[in-house]
Amino acid sequence: MEMVQDYFGCMVFDERVMKGVLSEKVYKSLKRTIDRGVPLDITVANAVASAMKDWAVSKGATHYTHWFQPETGVTAEKHDSFINPAPDGRVIMEFSGKELVKGEPDASSFPSGGLRATFEARGYTAWDPTSYAFIKDGTLYIPTAFCSYTGEALDKKVPLLRSMDALNVQALRILKLFGNTDVRCVKTSVGPEQEYFLIPEELYRQRKDLIMTGRTLFGAMPPKGQEMEDHYFGSIKPRIAEYMADLDRELWKLGILAKTKHNEVAPAQHELAPIYRTTNIATDNNQLTMEVMQKVAQKHGLVCLLHEKPFEGVNGSGKHNNWSISTDTGVNLLTPGKNPYENAQFLLFLSAVIKAVDDYQDLLRLSVATAGNDHRLGANEAPPAIISIFLGDELSGVLEAIENDTPYDSSARQKMQLGVGVLPEFSKDTTDRNRTSPFAFTGNKFEFRMLGSSNSISCANIHLNGAVAEVLKQFADTLENAEDFNKALQELIRKTIREHKRIIFNGNGYDDSWIEEAEKRGLLNLKTTADAMPKLLDKKNVDMLTYHKIFTESELHSRCDIMLENYTKTVNIEANTMVDMVSKQILPALSKFSGDLAKNLKAKEITTKYETGVINTIASLMDEIFDSAVALENAVKELKKIDNAIEASAYVRDVILPAMDKLRKPVDEAETLTAEEYWPFPTYDKLLFSVR
C-alpha cells in the first residue's frame, strides 16, 4: 500500500526536488532569493528554468502557465507549451529563464478599477520564487504576481507581499530593541479553515439560481434543519468520506498540508483545515484548495458550494484565518515567555495587535466585505459585523493589572510586574474559546473569523499585516528615542491598554445587548459592503497603506471601485435570476397546480376546504409574486442608470436587496402549499439530505 509520505508533494518543485536537480551554487543563490529577497541573476533563472522544465516533462507536463490572482477573486492562467521547432521538422522541449521570470498576459479584460483603459492591454506576470511551482493536469503552474505595463498592482499577491515586507521591517526594529540581533526575518503565518457544502450534481443542475449565483434565491425550510445539532462532528457518510479521502490525496500530491476534516453544523456542510504556512504560500494553497475541492466533487457526482450562504435558514460557510507572527529563528512572537524580557516582548506585540485592530477596525471589516458574506455576518454561525477582540479571562486579567499598575495574582501563581516579575505561564487552553468573537486570541495566534468561505484570504491579511506594521512603527519610533527603555516600554504598554481596551470583549457577540454596548464604546458597525468599502479611502487608511508602500493611492481607489462594482454586479445577477425563475418556472408551475386543483374540484360533486383554500391562497400569492417581480425588475432598470460605484452600491443595499426579500417571501410560502411533483426545482430537503 502506498504511504502518504511516498507521494506527498510529488507534484511540487519544492526544496527536495531543487536539491536534487540544481547545482549547489544555483540552489544556494535561489535560496537567498527565497529567504532574503536577494535579486535573482538571469543565469540562475536559466538554470532553474531548465531543471524545472526537465522535472515537469518527466512528470508528464507539456505546458507551463503563469498562475496569478487578479481582482476577480479567482485565479487566472494562460497555458503555453514547451515545444519549439527543430531544424529537421521535429520539436524540442525548451523553457528559458526569461519565460520563467516574466510572462505577458492581456491585462485589458481583468478588473482594474480605472487603472487601465480597455484598449491598454499590456500586463506582466512575474515569478514569485517564494511559492513553489507545481504540476496540475499536465501543466507546470508557476505562481506569479500580476501588474500593469505602467507598474500598478493588478492582483492580490503584490499587495500581500508588500504588507508582509512592511511588517517584517517594523518587527525587526522592535526585536533589535530587545537585543534579538540574530533575527533576520519576521513572517506571518496563516492556517485558513475552509467550510463548504456538498450536494448532488443532478439536483444542482436543476436549480438555475445555484448555477448562476452559487446560492439558492428561493427555498422554504424543510421539516428538519440543523436544530437537532446532530450533524456537527457526526459520523461521515460513506459517499462524503470517499470524497474527502480523494480530496486529501490530491491536495497532498500538491504539497498542501490538509490536516483536519469533519462535518459542520448545517446538514451537507463540512470543513477542511490545513497546517499553518507562511501567509503568501497559505494564500496560494487556499486558492488551489478551493479549486481542487470543486474538481474532486465532480468526480463523485457532487457539487462543492463555496458561497457564504447557499441556503437560507441554516448556517452559512466561513473561513477562519488563524494568524501568527514568527521569526526565522523559530520564535512565535505571540507566545508568552519564561523570563521578564520575553514576557515584555510578548506583551508589546500583543498590545500592537490590540491597537492595530482598534485603530483599523474599518479596514478589517471591509477586507471581508462581499455580497455573499453580508448574508452571513451577524447570523448565528458568524460573528457580528462589529470588530472586537477576545482575550479570555486570564490574559484580560494580566492586562487589567498592567493598566492599573497593580500586581497580577492568579491563585497560587506568582505576582507579575512588567519587566521585573514573571508573566504566569499559561497554555493555549487555559481559557475558553469564543466562537462569537470576530478576532479571538487562542494561545499563540489570533483567529480572524469573519472571512467568507469563497474569498481569497489575501485581503484580510494585507490589511491585518499593514495595520500591525503601522503600530509597530509607532512603537519603535517611541522606544528608539527613549532614555530609559524599560520605563518607556512599561508606560507604552500601559498607555496602549488604557486607550484601546474598548476593543476587548469576552462576552457573547450574538447577544443584542452587545450591539448597544459596542455603540457606547464607539466601535463601528458596518453592516454591509456598501457601508464598509468606502472607508478604504478614508485619509488615515490611505496614509497608512501608502506610507508602508502596500498600495499606491491610485491602487486604493481602483480597489474600492472594483469591490463595489463586484458587489453591485453580484446582486444584479441575483435579482435578474430571481425574475427569470419567477416568470419561466415558478408562476407557470403555480398556475398549473392551481389549475389542476380547480379542474378536480369542478369534476367533483362536493368541495373541500383543502382545494378551495389552496386555490384561493395560491391565487393571492401569485398576484403578490407577480407584483413583486415587476417591482424588482423595475428597480434593476433604475440601477443601470447609476454610474457612480458608491451610489450604485447604496442603491443595491437600500432598494434592490429589500425588493429581493419581498419577492422571496411569497414564493417560499407558495412552495409549502404546492404538491411536490409540480414544484419546478429541487427543494431544500432534497438538496440537504440526499447524499448518503
N, C-alpha and C positions, 0 to 999 in steps of 0.2 A: 504494500500500500504506500502510495506517495505521501511523504510527510510535508507539512506546511513549510518547514524550513528549507525543503528542497526546491520549492518553486516560488517562495516569497520574493518579490522584486525581480522576477525573471524577465520582465518586460521593461525594466528600468535601467538607464545608463547611469548607474549610481557609482559610489566610490569603489565598490568591489570590482565592477567592470573596468572603471578607469585605471585602477592599479594594474589590472591585467593586460590592458591594451595600449596604454600610454607609456612613453619613456619616463624615467624618473624625473628628468628635467622638466618635461612638459606637464607631468602630473603636479609637481610642486608649484609650478607657475600658475596652473589653473586653480589650485587650492588657495593660493594667495589672493587670486581674484575673487573666489567664492567667500573666503573667510574675512578678508580685509578690504575688498573693493578695489584692489590694485588693477589698473587698466590692463586689458588683455592684448598682448602683442599679436600681430596678424600671423606670424609664423607659428605661434602656439595655436591660434584659431584654426589654421590649416591642418595642423597635426591632429587636433581634436576632431575636426570635421571628418577627416579621412577615417580615423578609428571609429567614430560614431556611425559613419555610413557602413563600414565593413561589418560592424556588430549588428546593425539594423538589418542589413541584407541577409546575414546568417540566420536571422530570426524570421525571414520571410517578407520583410518590408520591401516595397517597390517605390514608395513615395515618401516625401517628407512634407511637413507643414509647420508654419509658424503659428502657434496656438496662442490666441490673445483674448482679452476680456474687455470688449468695447462697452459703451454705456447702455447697451441694450439689456443688460442684466444676465445675458447668457454668453457663452464663449463663441469664438469665430475661428475659422480656419480656411485656408486656401491650399490645395494639395498640388505639389509638383513632383514629377517622377525623377528618379536618379539617372535616368537614361540620357546618354549623349551619343551622337552618331560617331561611328568609327570609319576610317577610310575605306575599309573593304565591304561596307554595307551592313556590318553588324552594329551593335550598340555596346557601349561600355557604361558601367555604373560609376558616376562621379558626384562628388559633393565637396565644395570648396569652403574655406574659412569665411569667405565673403558671403556665401549663401547661408552659412550657419549664423553669422553675426547679424545680418540685415536682410529683411525682406521688404517688398513694396506692394502691399495690398491697396486696392481702391479705397480711399477714405471718404468719398463723397456720399456714400449711402448709409453711413453709420451716424448715429446721433452726435451732433457737435454743439448744439445749443448756440449756434451763430458763430462758432469759431471758424468754420469753413463754409464757403458758399458751395452750392451744389455742383457748379462747374469746376471747382478746385478739387481735383480728385487725388492728388498725390498724398500718400501717407506712408509711414515706415513702421516696421516691426523690428525690435532689437532684442537679441537673445538675452535672457535672464539666466546666467550660469548658476545662480544660487538655487534654482529649482530644476530638478533633474529632468532630462528628456526621457520619453517613454514611447513604447510601441503599442498602437491600438488599431485593430482592423487593417493590418498590413501597411500602416503608415507610421513613420517616425514623427512624433509630436515634440516640438521644441517650444517650451514656454517662453513667451516674449512679451515685451512692453509694446505699446502702440501709441504713436504720436503723429502729429500733422507735419506737413512739409515745413511749416514755419516754427515747429518746435513745441506746440502746445500738446499736453497730455490728452489723448482721446480715449483713455481707458481707465480701469480701476487699479491696475498694477503699479503704474508710475507713482500716483499719489501715495499708495500704500508703502512703497519702498522709501519714498521721501519721508513719510511720517516715522517709519522705523529708524531712519538715519537721524532725524531730528531728536527723537527720544534717546538714541544712543549718545549723541553729542552731549546732551544736558545731563544724562545719568552719569556719564564718566566724570563730569565736573564735580558732581556730588560725591562720588566714590573716592575721588582724589582727596577731597577734604577729610575723609575718614581714614586716609592712609592706604587705600586699596590701589596702589600704583601698578600692580601686576595685571589688573583687568584691562584688556584691550578692546573689548566689545560688550555691549549690553543689548540683548534682543528680547522682544516679547514673543511669547508662545501662546498658542491657542488650541483648544480642543473643542470643536463645534459639534454638539449633539444634534442629530438630524431626525426630525419627525416626518412621517409620511403616511398616506393611506394606500391600501391595495384593494382594487375592485375588479370584478371580472371584465375582461375586454369586450365580450359580446354585449354586456349591458352598457358599458361606456359608449360604444358605437351608436347606441340608440338615443343618446342624450346630446342634443345639439349644444346645450349650454356647457356641458363638460368639454366637448370638443373645441368650442370657440373660446371659452374663458377659463377653463380649469376648475370651475366651481358650479354647483347647482344653483340656478337662479330661481327655481321653484322647487317645492318639496315639503310636504307635510310630514311631521314627525310620525314614525311608526309606533306601534303599541309599546315597544321596548326600545330604549335608547341606551344611555350609559348609567342610568340611575342605580342599577344593581352593583355597579363597580366591580363586576366580575371579569372584565376583560383585562384590566391593568395587571401586568405581570402574570397573567394567566397562562395556561399551557398553550403552546403554539401549535396551531392546526397543521396537519401534515403538508398541505399544499404550500402554506406560508413558510414552513420550516425548510422545504426543498428550495424555495426561492431564496431564503436567507442564506442557505448553505452555498448556493451558486453565487450569490452576491459577494459573500465573503471571499470565495475563491478568486473571483475576477478582480476584486479590489486588492487582494493580497498579491496577485501577479503584478499589479501596478505599483506595488510598494506602499499602498495605503494601509495604515495601521488600524483597520476596523477591529474593534475590541468587544463592544457590548451590543447585544440585540435583545429586544423584548417587546411584548405587546404594550401599547399605550392605553390611555384611559378610554378613548372612544372605540366603539366597535369598528373593526377593519383598520385601526390605526396602530402604527408600530414605530420603533425608534432604533437608530443605529448611532453608536458613539465611538469615535476613534481615540487613540492615544495622542497626546499633545505633540505638536510640531511647531517649528518656527513659523511665525504668523504668515509670512509670504508663502511658504510651502503648504501650510494648513489651508490657506485660501485656495490655492491651485487644486489641492486634493479634494476639497469640498465641492468645487465646481465639477470636478471629474466624477466624484461620488454620485452627485445628483444625476448626471448623465448615465452612468453605469446602472444605477438603480432603475431607471426607466427602461433601458435596453434589456436588462435581465428580466424585468417583469413581463415584457412582450413574449419572451421565450416560454414563459409559464402560462400564457393566456391571460395575463393580468395587466392592469394599467396602474402605474405608480402616480398618485396625485400629490403634487408638492405645493399646491395652493394653500394659503394660510387658513382658509375657512371654506372647504369644499361642501360642507353640509351644515345647514342652519340647525341649531338646537343641540349639537354635540360639539365636543371640544375640537378646536382647530389645531393646526400644527405650527410649532415654532422651531427655533434653532438657538440653543443655549451656547453662548460664546464664552467659554472658560478661558480667562486671560491672566497671564502672569508675566513677570519680568525676571530675567536671569542673566547672569554674567557668563562669559566664556570660560570662567574658572569653575563653573558648576554651582554657583550660589543663587538660590531663589531669593530675590530681594523682598519678597512679601512673606518670608518665613521668619518668625521671631528667633532670636539667637540665644546663646547661653552666657553671654557676658555683656556688660554695660554698653560697650560701643556697638556691638551687633544689634542690641535691642534699640538703641537710639537711632541707628541707621534704618532698621525696620520701621520704627515709628515715623521717621521723616518721610520715607517712601509711602507709607500708609497715609500720612497726612497730605502728601502731594496728590494722591488719588482722590481723597475726600474733597479737597479744594477744587481739583480739576472737574470732578463730577458736578459740584455745586456751581462753579463759575460757568461751565459749559453744558448745563443740562439741556439747553435748547439744541446744541449740536448733536448730543447723544440721541435725543428724541428724533430729530429729523434724519439721523443716519439709518433709522429703521422704518422710516415712513414710506409706505406704499399703499395703493388702493386695497390690496389684499390684506395687509397687516392691520389696516384701520378696522376691519371687521372683527379682529381678534383681540386687540389690546383693550383691556378693561373687562373682558369676559372672564368666566370662572377659571379658564385654563391659562390665563396670561396675566401678567402684571398690568396695572392701570397705565394710562399714558403719562402719569406723573413720575418723574425720575426721583428715586430715593435710594439710600444705601442701607443694607442690613449688615450689622457687625456682630450681633449676638451679645448676650448679657456680659460675658467675661471681658471681651475686648472693649465694649462700651464702658464698663466699669473702670478699666485702665485709663481710658481717655478722659473720663469724668474726674478721676483722681488727678491727672495731669492738669486739667483745666483749672481745678480748684486748688492746686498745689497742696494736696493732702496725700498721705501715704495710701497706697493700694493694699488692701488686706482681704484676701480671699481664704477664709477658713484658716488652716494652719500654714498657708503659704507665706513666703517671705514678703515683707513690705517692699514696695518698689519706689525708687526715686530715680528719675530720668538721669542717665549718665553716671549714676553712683551705685544704685542698688541693682536688683535683677528683675527683669520682667518675668512674671511667673511662666514657667514652661507650660504650654497647653497644646495639645494635639488638635488637629483639624476637626475632631469630632466631639470636643467638649461643649460645643454649643449646638443647638438645634438648627435645622435648615429652615429657610423661609421661602416657600415656593411662590409667595405672593410678591416678593421683592424683585424689582427690575434689576438691581445691581447688588448682589449678595457676596460678602466675604465668606469663603468656605475653607479657611485654614491656611492656604498658601497661594490663593488665587481669588479673583473676582469672577462671579458668574453673571454675565450680562444676558438677561433672559428675555429681552424684548424683541430680538431679531425674528423676522418672518422666515418660514421654512423654505420659501422658494428663492430667497435673495442671496446674493453674494455677501460673504462676511466682510468684504473689503471695506465698505463704507463705515461700518461701526468701528472697525479697528483703526481706520485712518483718523477718525475724529477722537477716538479714545487716546491713541498714541500722541496725537497733536496736543490735546488738552493737558495730558500729563507732562509732556515735554515743556510746555509753556510754564507750568507751575514749578517744575524742577529748575528751569532757568531763573525764575524769580527767587527761588530758594538759594540757588548758587550765587546769584548776584548779592544777596544779603549776607550770606555766610562767608564768602570770599573776602569781604571787606570788614569782617568783624575783628575787633581787637581781642576778644575772649570768645573762642569758638564754642566751647561748651555752654557758656552762658547764653550766647546768641542762639545756639541750637535749641536750648530748652525754652527760651522765650518764643522762638519761631513756632515750635510745635504747639505750645500752649495757645498762642495767638490764633493759629490756624484752626485749632479745635473750637475755640470760642466763636470765631467768626463764621464757621461753616457747619456747626453741629446741627443746623436746621435740616440738612440733607440726610441725616441719620434717622432711620425709622425702623424699629424692630418689630412693629405690630403687624396687623392683618391689612394688607394692601387692598383686599377686596371689600373691606367694610366701608360703607358710605361715609362714616364719620371721618375716615382718613382724607377724603376729598376736601371736606371742610377744614380739617386740621392743616392740610397742605397749603390751602389758600391763605390761612392765617400766617403760615410760615413764609409766605411769599414765593412758594415753589410754582413752577409753570405747569399748566395742564393743557397741553397742546393735543387736542383730541383727534385731529385729522391731519392728513398730509397737507391739505390746503392751509391749515393753521401753522404747521411746523416748518415747511420748506422755505418760506420767505425769510425765516430767521437766519438762514445761511448767509445772507447779505448784510446782517447787522454789522456795524462798524467793528465791534470788539472781536467778532468772529473772523471778519476779513483781515483785520490787523494781525491776529494771531496766526492764521493759516498762511498768510503771505510772508510774515516775518520768518517763519520756520521753513519757508520755501516748499511747503506741502502743495499749495496751489498758487497760481497767479490770480490776480483779480479777475481777469477775463475768463479763466477756467472756472472760477466760482460762479460767475454769472451764467456761464454755459450750463453748469450742472444744475443750478436752480431751475433754469428753463427746461432742461431735459427731464428732470424728475417730475415737475408739474405737468409737462406735456404728456409724460407717460401715465401719470395719474388720470388726467383728463381723457386720454385715448382709451385707457383700460375701461373706465366706467362707460364711455361712449359705446364701446363694443358690447359691453354687457347690456346696456339699455336697448341697443338695436337688436340684440339676440332675443331679449325678452319680447319685444314687439313682434319679431318674426315667429317665435314659438307660439305666441298667443294667436296670431292671425292664421297660421298654417297648420297648427296642431291642436292647441287647447280648445279654442272656440268651436272648430269643426267637431272635435270629439264630444264636447258637451252637447252640441246640437244633435248629434247622432244618438247619444244616450238618452237625452230627454225626449227626442222624437220617438224612439223605440218604446219608451215607457208610455208615452201618450197613445201610441198605437195599441199597446197591450191593454191599456185602460179602456180604450174605446171598444175593444173586442169583448170586454167582459160585461156582465150584467150588473156587477157591483163595483163600487170604488173602494180603494183602500187608502188609509192615511199615508202609508209609505209612498205610494206612487204619486198621489196628489201633492203631498208635502214636498217630495224631492223635485217634482216638476216645477212647482212654484218657486222653491228656493233656488234651483239652478237657473231659472229664467231671470230671477233678480240678480244673481251673481254674474250671469253672462252680461247683463247690462252694465254692471259695475266694472267688470273686466274690460269690456269694450271702451267705456268712457275713460278708464284709467290708462289703457293702452294708447288711445288717441292723445291724451294729455302728455304722456311720456314722449310720444313721437314728436309732438309739437315742441316740447322742451328741448329735445335733441336738435331740432332745426334751429332753435334760438342759440344754442351753444355754438353752432358753426359760425355764427356772426361775430363771435368774440375773438379778437386776435391776441390780446394780452394774456400771457400764461397765468399770471396771478389771478386776474379777474375770471378767467375761464375755470380755474380750479375752485374758486369761491362759488361760482355758479353751479358747478357739479355738486359741491357739498350742500348748498342751500336749496337747490331745485331738483337736480337730476336724481340724486340718491333718495330723497323723500318720495319722489314720484315712482321710483322703482319699488320702494317698500309698499306704497299704496297699491300698486298693481299686484304685487306678490300675495298680499293678504287674501283677496277673494279667490285667487287661483288655488292657493293651498287649501282653502276651505272647500272649494269645489272638488278637489281631489278626494277629500274624505267622503264625499257623497256619491262619487262615480264608481260604477262597477269596474272591477279590476281589468276586465278584458277590453274596456272602452278607453282607458287612460292611455295616452299616446306614447308614453315612455316609462322606463322602469322607475319604480318608487323607492323611497329610502330603505324600506325593509329588504328589498332585493339587493340594492347596492351595498348595504352594510352587513348583511348576514348570509350572503350566498356562497362565499368561499368556505370550503370545508377542507 
